[in-house]
Amino acid sequence: MTFKRDTATRRIVFSYLVPVHVEVEDGIVADVVVIDETPIRDPTLIEGDGDLLAKAVTDANDGQAWPSWRFGY
């Protein structure tokens, strides 16, 4: 099935600091928990139209489930 969009995709990528809980056992990181209930503050635009950043932050903060977590680069 093919979906046809009437408008172009408006992709915004931003970053912000979140608190994490890190457990180290015998010098090895054993567990990292991202505390995702923290409201988004001071986002930094990485990619996309800066005029859409405020709307993207509002959309990301609306209580929707996060699609996945990815660690590292």
KOLTORLUM-509432 format. One line per field, with one value per residue (C-alpha): chain; x, y, z; residue number from 1. Coordinates in pm, 1 decimal. Layout:
cadena	c(A, ...) .
px	c(X, ...) .
py	c(Y, ...) .
pz	c(Z, ...) .
num	c(NUM, ...) .
***
This chain:
cadena	c(A, A, A, A, A, A, A, A, A, A, A, A, A, A, A, A, A, A, A, A, A, A, A, A, A, A, A, A, A, A, A, A, A, A, A, A, A, A, A, A, A, A, A, A, A, A, A, A, A, A, A, A, A, A, A, A, A, A, A, A, A, A, A, A, A, A, A, A, A, A, A, A, A) .
px	c(0.0, 134.6, 51.8, 64.2, 141.2, 1.3, 287.7, 657.9, 782.4, 897.0, 1175.6, 1326.3, 1613.5, 1702.5, 1890.6, 1854.9, 2002.8, 1816.4, 1907.9, 2033.9, 2081.7, 2409.8, 2509.4, 2874.8, 2972.6, 3338.4, 3445.0, 3201.8, 2884.3, 2609.5, 2297.5, 2196.1, 1841.9, 1727.6, 1477.6, 1243.2, 977.9, 1188.8, 1036.0, 1237.5, 1441.5, 1691.7, 1672.1, 1948.2, 1853.1, 2059.3, 1878.6, 1576.0, 1393.6, 1460.1, 1119.7, 960.3, 1166.2, 913.6, 634.0, 857.4, 933.4, 561.6, 484.7, 760.8, 642.8, 275.6, 287.4, 316.4, 514.5, 871.6, 931.8, 1270.6, 1592.4, 1928.0, 2252.1, 2584.3, 2660.7) .
py	c(0.0, 342.0, 655.7, 986.1, 1291.7, 1631.2, 1805.4, 1739.4, 1567.7, 1821.9, 1642.3, 1809.8, 1660.1, 1810.8, 1713.6, 1796.4, 1676.2, 1415.7, 1263.0, 905.6, 648.7, 458.4, 150.2, 44.2, -293.9, -385.8, -110.8, -212.3, -26.8, -276.5, -69.7, 264.7, 394.4, 704.0, 898.1, 998.8, 1172.9, 1488.6, 1779.9, 1897.5, 2206.7, 2403.8, 2190.9, 2228.2, 2205.3, 1941.4, 1921.0, 2082.2, 2412.8, 2611.0, 2778.2, 2438.4, 2356.0, 2487.9, 2279.6, 1970.5, 2007.7, 2046.3, 1734.4, 1533.8, 1646.0, 1550.0, 1218.2, 989.0, 671.1, 693.6, 467.8, 330.8, 404.6, 400.7, 435.6, 550.8, 707.5) .
pz	c(0.0, -92.7, 99.5, -80.9, 128.3, 41.4, 219.4, 261.9, 576.2, 833.6, 1018.5, 1324.0, 1522.6, 1859.0, 2170.5, 2538.3, 2864.2, 3066.3, 3400.7, 3401.0, 3675.0, 3629.7, 3829.1, 3832.5, 3974.5, 4018.4, 3778.4, 3500.5, 3406.5, 3483.8, 3420.6, 3272.7, 3312.8, 3126.9, 3335.8, 3054.8, 3262.8, 3270.3, 3076.6, 2776.8, 2863.7, 2657.3, 2339.7, 2082.5, 1716.2, 1534.9, 1200.6, 1039.3, 1028.3, 1346.7, 1314.8, 1383.1, 1693.6, 1947.3, 1789.0, 1780.0, 2151.6, 2228.8, 2024.3, 2194.6, 2539.2, 2487.6, 2674.7, 2372.8, 2411.4, 2287.3, 1987.6, 2100.3, 2280.5, 2105.0, 2298.6, 2156.3, 1821.8) .
num	c(1, 2, 3, 4, 5, 6, 7, 8, 9, 10, 11, 12, 13, 14, 15, 16, 17, 18, 19, 20, 21, 22, 23, 24, 25, 26, 27, 28, 29, 30, 31, 32, 33, 34, 35, 36, 37, 38, 39, 40, 41, 42, 43, 44, 45, 46, 47, 48, 49, 50, 51, 52, 53, 54, 55, 56, 57, 58, 59, 60, 61, 62, 63, 64, 65, 66, 67, 68, 69, 70, 71, 72, 73) .
***
